[in-house]
């Protein structure tokens, strides 16, 4: 039971980080403060970090 709750919390955290990074990235793209590659790379790194939960 504890492992299931921990897995759910990790997945929820990863989804929240991904959503936040997507919104921030969209804001940067709309205001032309970052290029497509930088936003994509930042999202990928944040998602990988959230999934590992050991950054």
C-alpha angles and dihedrals in degrees: 000000000000092000092051091052091047091050091049092049091050092050091048091050092049091051091049093050091048092050092047093048091048092053093046091047092050089051092051091048093049092050090042093235094129137028126239095258095053093051093047092048093048092050092049093050093047092049092048090048093049092049092051091043090201106096 
